[in-house]
Amino acid sequence: MTIPGPVPPPSNSLEAMSQSYIDCYYSRTLATSETYPSAGGRIAADVCIVGGGLAGLTAALHLTRAGRSVVLLEAQRIAWGASGRNGGFVSAGYATGLSNIERRVGPDQARELYRLSMEGVEIVRGHIADLKIAEAQPVSGIVKAVRYDTRGAMRSSRDKQEREFGMRLRYLPREEVTAMFASPKYREGVLDEGAFHFHPLNYGRALAREAVRLGAAIFENSAVVSVDLEGARKRVKTRDAEIDAEQVLFTTGGYTGAVLPALKKAFLPIATYVLLTEHAPDLVRSAIRTTAAVLDDRRAGDYYRLVDGGSRILWGGRITTRTTDPRDIAALLRREMVTTYPQLSALKVEVAWSGLMSYARHLMPQIGQLRPGVWFCTAFGGHGMNTTAIGGTVVAEGMSGESDRYKLFAPFGLTWSGGVFGKAAAQLTYWSYQAADAAREYRSH
């Protein structure tokens, strides 16, 4: 296989390249300017990966290190979807809670799965350190904050996680929470000192560079139009290329097309929204007095963190089954921000954006083998930074025969999402969460 390298950048390339991503904080702060060619001609490889998000890139890097020849096809740009425009939170756990996982698989397997999520955090941290990805800008600490008195439940949960998993968690009573976050809303919290937040787009692009350096072939703007997965050798076609591979791995998410119907039907594309405020360091510091990121513990809550040296706020929240952008993204999120921090009423929004995540009905990643030589690794909505890392790792281990750890996810397979009925149910559930959050917060005052 002839390995194409990155395409040499033209002059003023960072500005030009950022325009091929949606306008957001991450595309405005790209560290490097490489691009990759579109696929063309007939290409043979051991593995063809469909999808250039963090799961696909992690798998590509692992398989290339294991000596496999890898072709990765991305319909847009590397980490163009949810992988490169999310909140940037890297912490243990899944979109559903440990108690829900236990009810499905029992306590022993649930603990194994939770430890995998912890390993996912360390995989990301290790890549940043080993590959010297300074542009990923990791910052330690994520606080889970609540708007009501948990009557000891939060402290007990902290104790259990420390006891069972050895996590570094610090309970924050109200006075400590308000010292960090000058908001009348928060009552208590837990600081996860082992978690961190970072620049996911720069991180994903660094994984791509390393995979290519080791021999992988990455192609951008190369949407898959058809597949033939029946024979011993699989064929994947784009507009201008045909890839012949022993194994195919699908790592597409909320933007999945119809070439593999079993995958597309198995999860819902769910939109979330994010804004970036103007540069206003003094005003920002009047509200948020820590570099730790914040995860509002409401089931329909917000997540936010300081960026640009603490001079801006990146604020995310709200989810919806509506996959087109409303006109008032910025206004919707800004209302949440100012309700939480009234002193920020004069703070302006510079840009707002959305992205589609993939959620399965069981709220767990979907990782496994559809048939011999055909693999899937998707549905990372809600906790994608750690779960894409461990998902890409265990599926690559399965493909190369290193381990069968991917089978831990077998109980969470490609369950039908419910189609339009599933979308309606998901939206109603989210609204019910919002109502329950509001009622609980009201009762605590």
MARNUNU-779634 format. One record per residue (C-alpha): z, y, x. Coordinates in pm, whole numbers. Example, Ala and Ser with C-alpha at 12.3 -4.5 7.8 and 13.67 -1.06 7.14 Angstrom:
residues 2
780:-450:1230 $
714:-106:1367 $
This chain:
residues 445
0:0:0 $
-93:343:136 $
208:568:102 $
130:926:-4 $
375:1183:120 $
478:1506:-44 $
200:1754:-100 $
220:2048:144 $
350:2354:-41 $
129:2659:-88 $
252:3006:-2 $
524:3140:-232 $
562:2776:-339 $
925:2779:-452 $
849:3038:-717 $
531:2859:-824 $
697:2518:-828 $
992:2639:-1035 $
748:2729:-1309 $
657:2361:-1351 $
1017:2294:-1452 $
1167:2459:-1758 $
1333:2793:-1689 $
1700:2726:-1622 $
1965:2780:-1358 $
1857:2473:-1162 $
1486:2555:-1147 $
1578:2908:-1037 $
1784:2772:-747 $
1561:2501:-604 $
1631:2439:-238 $
1297:2290:-128 $
932:2314:-225 $
778:1968:-194 $
563:1824:-472 $
408:1478:-512 $
50:1384:-599 $
-63:1227:-923 $
-146:856:-911 $
-506:752:-858 $
-702:433:-794 $
-569:77:-773 $
-224:37:-619 $
-30:-283:-548 $
347:-292:-504 $
647:-518:-545 $
804:-287:-803 $
671:-18:-1033 $
934:220:-1173 $
844:424:-1481 $
1053:738:-1496 $
1157:980:-1221 $
1506:1073:-1340 $
1825:994:-1154 $
1837:629:-1264 $
1481:564:-1146 $
1533:753:-821 $
1858:567:-747 $
1687:233:-811 $
1385:335:-600 $
1606:428:-306 $
1808:106:-331 $
1500:-117:-359 $
1322:58:-75 $
1627:14:145 $
1618:-356:50 $
1264:-382:189 $
1068:-377:-138 $
747:-179:-177 $
806:66:-464 $
580:288:-673 $
753:540:-900 $
559:713:-1179 $
687:1034:-1337 $
506:1194:-1631 $
618:1546:-1536 $
814:1639:-1223 $
1096:1458:-1044 $
1417:1496:-1250 $
1228:1711:-1502 $
1419:1588:-1810 $
1792:1556:-1873 $
1850:1451:-1510 $
1766:1796:-1380 $
1893:2030:-1652 $
2238:1900:-1752 $
2589:2031:-1699 $
2622:1871:-1357 $
2953:1690:-1427 $
3023:1376:-1221 $
3325:1186:-1353 $
3420:832:-1450 $
3371:694:-1800 $
3103:651:-2063 $
2997:837:-2375 $
3232:610:-2571 $
3598:553:-2495 $
3758:261:-2317 $
3927:142:-2637 $
3589:109:-2809 $
3452:-89:-2516 $
3757:-317:-2525 $
3704:-392:-2893 $
3350:-505:-2815 $
3394:-704:-2495 $
3767:-753:-2444 $
4004:-582:-2201 $
3898:-763:-1882 $
3527:-687:-1908 $
3604:-336:-2032 $
3804:-271:-1716 $
3519:-405:-1502 $
3277:-171:-1678 $
3509:124:-1631 $
3540:46:-1260 $
3160:46:-1242 $
3163:399:-1385 $
3408:498:-1112 $
3177:340:-855 $
2895:553:-996 $
3090:866:-904 $
3130:737:-549 $
2761:649:-523 $
2667:1009:-597 $
2934:1140:-361 $
2818:898:-92 $
2453:998:-124 $
2546:1365:-90 $
2748:1294:224 $
2520:1037:389 $
2195:1224:322 $
2358:1561:395 $
2246:1709:63 $
2419:2044:107 $
2197:2193:-163 $
2368:1969:-419 $
2664:2210:-386 $
2943:1970:-490 $
3268:2131:-607 $
3579:1920:-667 $
3772:1899:-991 $
3708:1862:-1364 $
3971:1953:-1622 $
3983:1786:-1960 $
4144:2050:-2181 $
4268:2019:-2539 $
4329:2276:-2812 $
4625:2109:-2976 $
4958:1952:-2883 $
4894:1582:-2812 $
5269:1508:-2842 $
5271:1315:-2517 $
4948:1120:-2575 $
4757:1301:-2299 $
5030:1239:-2045 $
5051:871:-2146 $
4674:833:-2114 $
4691:991:-1769 $
4966:748:-1667 $
4766:448:-1790 $
4451:551:-1602 $
4647:604:-1282 $
4825:272:-1321 $
4520:60:-1411 $
4246:230:-1208 $
4422:431:-938 $
4262:757:-1047 $
4384:1089:-908 $
4485:1275:-1224 $
4726:1568:-1260 $
4878:1655:-1597 $
4864:2028:-1678 $
5117:2170:-1924 $
5025:2479:-2123 $
5143:2731:-1862 $
4925:2573:-1593 $
4623:2547:-1820 $
4645:2913:-1919 $
4690:3015:-1555 $
4356:2850:-1480 $
4178:2939:-1804 $
4282:3270:-1962 $
4215:3153:-2316 $
4449:3142:-2616 $
4288:2815:-2723 $
4409:2554:-2475 $
4744:2375:-2504 $
4737:2116:-2224 $
4502:1934:-1993 $
4444:1681:-1717 $
4279:1765:-1386 $
4066:1483:-1244 $
4080:1555:-872 $
3834:1275:-792 $
3562:1417:-1016 $
3325:1696:-916 $
3036:1908:-1039 $
2709:1981:-863 $
2340:2081:-872 $
2168:1771:-1019 $
1809:1885:-971 $
1848:1948:-599 $
2029:1615:-574 $
1752:1423:-752 $
1483:1581:-539 $
1676:1482:-225 $
1687:1119:-342 $
1310:1132:-388 $
1257:1269:-36 $
1467:991:116 $
1294:718:-84 $
955:845:33 $
1075:870:391 $
1167:502:372 $
830:401:230 $
835:448:-149 $
533:606:-319 $
624:872:-576 $
369:1017:-815 $
428:1318:-1040 $
222:1422:-1342 $
139:1054:-1388 $
223:956:-1744 $
189:587:-1827 $
-73:530:-2100 $
-64:150:-2130 $
102:-160:-1987 $
24:-530:-1964 $
350:-712:-1905 $
257:-1069:-1996 $
134:-1222:-1670 $
308:-1303:-1345 $
172:-971:-1215 $
231:-671:-1438 $
-20:-390:-1483 $
75:-32:-1553 $
-196:226:-1617 $
-196:602:-1597 $
-496:821:-1670 $
-637:777:-1320 $
-457:477:-1172 $
-371:113:-1224 $
-58:-25:-1061 $
-28:-399:-1004 $
334:-506:-953 $
554:-811:-951 $
826:-629:-1146 $
837:-320:-1368 $
1146:-109:-1435 $
1159:142:-1722 $
1405:425:-1659 $
1283:675:-1915 $
1531:861:-2135 $
1507:1108:-2419 $
1139:1173:-2352 $
1036:806:-2370 $
686:742:-2504 $
555:451:-2706 $
422:220:-2432 $
728:-6:-2465 $
820:-1:-2838 $
1137:-210:-2795 $
1277:61:-2569 $
1171:361:-2775 $
1330:214:-3089 $
1657:135:-2917 $
1801:484:-2876 $
1793:830:-3027 $
1677:1145:-2848 $
1964:1391:-2884 $
1937:1757:-2782 $
2207:1957:-2611 $
2208:2324:-2514 $
2312:2515:-2202 $
2324:2884:-2108 $
2364:3083:-1790 $
2539:3417:-1800 $
2453:3729:-1609 $
2598:3799:-1263 $
2938:3954:-1336 $
3201:3817:-1095 $
3493:4037:-1202 $
3440:3975:-1573 $
3395:3602:-1517 $
3714:3582:-1310 $
3909:3757:-1585 $
3860:3443:-1792 $
3815:3146:-1557 $
4041:3144:-1252 $
3956:2811:-1094 $
3656:2642:-939 $
3726:2329:-1144 $
3484:2259:-1428 $
3606:2231:-1786 $
3541:1957:-2038 $
3671:2056:-2380 $
3824:1739:-2520 $
3704:1805:-2875 $
3463:1533:-2981 $
3219:1813:-3064 $
3330:2032:-2776 $
3196:2237:-2490 $
3163:2194:-2114 $
3133:2473:-1862 $
3177:2569:-1499 $
3133:2856:-1256 $
2815:2872:-1049 $
2655:3114:-803 $
2974:3153:-603 $
3186:3204:-913 $
2986:3501:-1039 $
2823:3332:-1340 $
2917:3078:-1606 $
2705:2776:-1690 $
2813:2685:-2045 $
2693:2383:-2241 $
2768:2239:-2579 $
2650:2146:-2926 $
2438:1839:-2986 $
2176:1784:-3253 $
1909:1536:-3353 $
1670:1829:-3381 $
1438:1790:-3083 $
1273:2134:-3103 $
1450:2439:-2971 $
1608:2675:-3225 $
1539:3042:-3163 $
1907:3121:-3129 $
2019:2880:-2856 $
2180:3162:-2658 $
2352:3309:-2964 $
2490:2971:-3074 $
2644:2897:-2736 $
2756:3252:-2668 $
2954:3249:-2993 $
3146:2945:-2868 $
3208:3110:-2531 $
3337:3437:-2676 $
3552:3257:-2935 $
3717:3073:-2648 $
3736:3378:-2420 $
3739:3704:-2623 $
3748:3906:-2298 $
3390:3791:-2232 $
3247:3973:-2536 $
3049:4207:-2309 $
2911:3927:-2091 $
2537:3885:-2139 $
2330:3568:-2137 $
2054:3555:-1878 $
1878:3233:-1982 $
1939:2941:-2219 $
1771:2603:-2239 $
1791:2261:-2399 $
1723:1901:-2298 $
1690:1563:-2464 $
1941:1291:-2379 $
1912:930:-2490 $
2196:778:-2691 $
2223:418:-2809 $
2413:345:-3129 $
2691:181:-2929 $
2710:486:-2695 $
2677:271:-2382 $
2398:250:-2124 $
2128:-8:-2191 $
2066:-204:-1873 $
1902:-543:-1840 $
1590:-760:-1837 $
1359:-761:-2137 $
1159:-1059:-2009 $
1089:-1203:-1664 $
983:-920:-1438 $
1040:-644:-1697 $
1362:-442:-1669 $
1514:-143:-1845 $
1783:107:-1750 $
1838:390:-1996 $
2059:554:-2268 $
2283:757:-2037 $
2355:1045:-2277 $
2702:1195:-2253 $
2796:1068:-1905 $
2467:1051:-1720 $
2561:1160:-1371 $
2782:863:-1289 $
2612:609:-1516 $
2258:675:-1390 $
2392:610:-1040 $
2562:281:-1119 $
2286:181:-1364 $
2011:234:-1109 $
2217:47:-852 $
2303:-265:-1053 $
1954:-303:-1199 $
1807:-276:-848 $
2056:-539:-732 $
1941:-765:-1013 $
1574:-713:-933 $
1624:-792:-565 $
1856:-1087:-629 $
2159:-924:-466 $
2390:-953:-768 $
2400:-1007:-1142 $
2638:-719:-1214 $
2387:-577:-1459 $
2489:-860:-1695 $
2817:-679:-1761 $
2609:-450:-1984 $
2451:-740:-2178 $
2669:-689:-2490 $
2520:-339:-2516 $
2154:-429:-2550 $
1847:-275:-2709 $
2000:-242:-3056 $
1773:-69:-3308 $
1877:295:-3333 $
1805:317:-3707 $
1502:545:-3683 $
1519:845:-3917 $
1827:694:-4083 $
1995:669:-3745 $
1916:1034:-3675 $
2066:1138:-4007 $
2377:928:-3944 $
2417:1072:-3593 $
2391:1429:-3719 $
2639:1366:-4001 $
2879:1205:-3755 $
2858:1508:-3527 $
2926:1745:-3816 $
3224:1532:-3920 $
3355:1557:-3562 $
3323:1934:-3575 $
3517:1944:-3902 $
3788:1713:-3767 $
3818:1920:-3449 $
3856:2240:-3650 $
4119:2087:-3877 $
4324:1950:-3587 $
4307:2281:-3403 $
4413:2469:-3719 $
4714:2243:-3775 $
4833:2301:-3417 $
4877:2674:-3472 $
